[in-house]
Amino acid sequence: MKPFQGKLALITGSGRGIGKAIALKLASQGCDIIVNYFRRREAAEQTAEELRQLGVSVDVIKANVGDSAKVEELFDIIAEKHGYLDIFISNAASGVGRPIMEIDEKAWDWTLDINAKALLLCAQRATGLMEGRNGKIVSISSLGSKFVWPTYAAVGVSKAALEAVTRYLAIEFIPKGI
């Protein structure tokens, strides 16, 4: 038996890049996967097909995880179809690369919503599907949370916020077995 056989994982932004690589690794260990994407349906469907070839069940769900209404819809679908979740990986990322004096409110909000707020919103909903299952929540950050690079201010700040949210979630979710 594979180590993740019978487990279900949601990986945000898993249609391509790091999220796809995580999904493929978990699937190779028997984990069923929910592929989340926002913009590139074709890539998400291609990833889903690669995952199915590994013998796991795969759902593809479009949702902008920076939008609270879309997060609710995403988790309503998961709850209705599966009724549980074992692993949530907050991987979706976006950002505006501009010098700090050129970052407007829309760019700032977009970056913080996708990179930090999404973890909070998704974790809040995921826990209800994880309790009693020894659930796991993982967030993907970047070195920009600690180092300063030109035109990376919005993303760097959002990744630092993501790491802070992760620490607070860990403390609050330990008693829940997550």
C-alpha positions in Angstrom: 0.0 0.0 0.0 1.2 3.5 -0.8 1.7 5.9 2.1 -1.0 8.4 0.9 -3.5 5.8 -0.3 -7.1 6.9 0.6 -6.0 10.5 1.4 -7.4 13.6 -0.4 -5.3 16.7 -1.1 -6.2 20.2 -2.3 -3.3 22.1 -3.8 -4.1 25.6 -4.9 -2.5 26.7 -8.1 -1.7 23.1 -9.0 -2.3 23.3 -12.7 1.4 24.1 -13.3 4.7 24.9 -11.7 5.4 24.0 -8.1 1.8 23.1 -7.4 1.8 20.6 -10.3 5.1 19.1 -9.1 3.6 18.7 -5.6 0.4 17.1 -7.0 2.4 14.6 -9.1 4.5 13.6 -6.1 1.5 13.1 -3.8 -0.3 11.2 -6.5 2.7 8.9 -7.0 2.2 8.0 -3.4 -1.5 7.2 -3.9 -3.1 10.5 -2.9 -6.3 11.6 -4.6 -5.9 15.2 -5.8 -8.0 18.3 -6.2 -6.4 20.5 -8.8 -7.2 24.2 -8.3 -6.6 26.8 -10.9 -7.8 30.3 -11.7 -6.6 31.3 -15.2 -5.2 28.4 -17.2 -7.8 25.7 -17.5 -6.0 23.8 -20.3 -2.9 23.4 -18.1 -5.0 22.3 -15.2 -6.8 19.7 -17.3 -3.4 18.5 -18.7 -2.1 18.1 -15.1 -5.3 16.3 -14.1 -4.7 13.8 -17.0 -1.1 13.2 -15.9 -2.4 12.6 -12.3 -5.1 10.1 -13.5 -2.4 8.2 -15.3 -0.9 7.5 -11.9 -4.1 5.8 -10.9 -5.6 8.4 -8.5 -8.9 10.2 -8.5 -8.7 13.8 -9.6 -11.1 16.8 -9.5 -10.4 20.1 -11.3 -11.9 23.2 -9.7 -11.6 26.7 -10.8 -11.4 29.3 -8.0 -9.7 32.6 -7.3 -8.6 31.8 -3.8 -8.0 35.5 -3.1 -11.8 36.0 -3.3 -13.7 34.9 -0.2 -16.9 34.0 -2.2 -14.9 31.8 -4.5 -13.2 30.1 -1.6 -16.6 29.3 -0.1 -17.7 27.8 -3.4 -14.5 25.8 -3.7 -14.9 24.3 -0.2 -18.7 23.8 -0.7 -17.9 21.6 -3.7 -15.3 19.6 -1.8 -17.6 19.1 1.2 -20.5 18.1 -1.1 -18.5 15.7 -3.3 -16.0 14.3 -0.7 -17.1 15.3 2.8 -13.5 15.4 4.0 -10.0 16.7 3.2 -6.7 15.3 4.5 -4.1 17.7 3.1 -4.4 21.4 2.1 -1.4 23.0 0.4 -1.6 26.8 -0.1 0.5 27.2 -3.2 -1.3 29.6 -5.4 0.7 32.8 -5.9 0.6 36.0 -7.8 2.0 39.4 -7.5 2.9 42.7 -9.1 6.5 43.4 -9.7 7.0 47.1 -9.5 9.1 49.6 -7.6 7.4 50.3 -4.3 6.5 53.9 -5.3 4.6 52.5 -8.3 2.5 50.0 -6.4 -1.1 51.1 -6.3 -3.8 49.9 -4.0 -5.3 47.5 -6.5 -1.9 45.8 -7.1 -1.2 45.7 -3.3 -4.6 44.1 -2.5 -4.4 41.6 -5.4 -1.0 40.4 -4.2 -1.9 40.2 -0.5 -5.2 38.5 -1.3 -3.7 35.7 -3.3 -0.5 35.2 -1.3 -1.6 35.7 2.3 -5.4 36.1 2.7 -6.1 32.9 0.7 -4.2 30.8 3.3 -6.4 32.1 6.1 -9.7 31.8 4.2 -8.9 28.3 2.9 -7.5 27.0 6.2 -10.6 28.2 8.1 -12.7 26.1 5.8 -10.3 23.2 5.5 -10.2 22.5 9.2 -13.9 21.6 9.3 -13.2 18.9 6.7 -10.0 17.7 8.4 -11.0 17.3 12.1 -10.4 13.8 13.3 -8.4 12.9 10.2 -5.0 14.2 11.4 -5.1 16.8 8.6 -2.1 18.7 7.3 -1.8 22.3 6.1 1.2 23.5 4.2 2.0 26.9 2.9 4.5 27.7 0.1 6.5 30.9 0.7 9.5 32.4 -1.0 12.9 33.9 0.0 11.4 37.3 -0.8 9.8 37.1 2.7 13.2 37.6 4.2 15.4 39.2 1.5 14.8 42.5 -0.3 14.9 42.7 -4.1 14.0 45.5 -6.4 10.4 45.4 -7.6 9.5 42.6 -5.2 8.0 44.6 -2.3 4.4 43.6 -2.7 5.2 39.9 -3.1 7.9 39.9 -0.4 5.5 41.6 2.1 2.7 39.1 1.2 5.0 36.1 1.7 6.1 37.5 5.1 2.4 37.8 6.0 1.8 34.3 4.7 4.6 32.9 7.0 3.1 34.8 10.0 -0.4 33.4 9.3 1.1 29.9 9.0 2.7 30.3 12.5 -0.6 31.4 14.0 -2.6 28.7 12.3 -0.1 26.1 13.6 -0.6 27.2 17.2 -4.4 27.3 17.0 -4.8 24.1 15.0 -2.5 21.8 17.1 -5.3 21.1 19.6 -7.5 20.1 16.6 -4.9 17.5 15.5 -4.1 19.5 12.4 
